[in-house]
Amino acid sequence: MHSEFASAGTLRVGLIADTHMPGTIATLWPQVYDAFRGTDLILHAGDLHVADVIDELETLAPTFVCCGNGDLDVQHAKLKDIWCGDIAGVTVGLVHKFPTPSRAAPAKLQKKMQQAFGEHDPQVVIYGHTHFAEVHNVEGRVFINPGSPTLPNNQSTRLGTVGFLSITPTSMNVELLQIVDDGLMPLHSID
């Protein structure tokens, strides 16, 4: 389990998944770079398609990435099958393919969690694959899919979504944001 950020008091984490590059666009939208500049770390929930995305995000903040089903030939030291770490006292798991919590019984979610994370028991699970931005609280556990910045809702290439997870000693906040021409627009948030 990664714990470099375990003892930090307050952290702002950029969330992204399913960039599908360069098949969609050559580089990420400038709005993504602007939004992630100043974050403490970035979590990418897979389907990068090229390792360059990791290096680009690393110029903004330390970046941790899990492998997606489209990353079979991608090689990078930071690319893991799954990632689990302590972030400001909260255990966070990163996996690409995961059941949509609104369509899966809590028992099925728990079974998938054990399959993905083994003995680790993340309080927050960030996943991708569906390209649909959503956040769910199921039995005290938070599940976040930041969607896709380039192929939202599995449609054609267009401005999509990203997310943020803010953790303080007393609270946790999740924001999902729509990328728009002049920045980001709130889509959904929970405290």
Buried (B, 14 or more C-beta within 10 A) or exposed (E): BBEEBBEBEEBBBBBBBBBBBEEBBEEBBEBBBBBBEEBBBBBBBBBBBBBBBBEBBBEBBBBBBBBBEBBEEBEBEBBBEBBBBBBBBBBBBBBBBBBBBEEBEEEEBBEBBEEBBEEBEBBBBBBBBBBBBBBBEBEEBBBBBBBBBBBBEEEEEBBBBBBBBBBEEEEBEBBBBBBEEEEBEEBBBEE
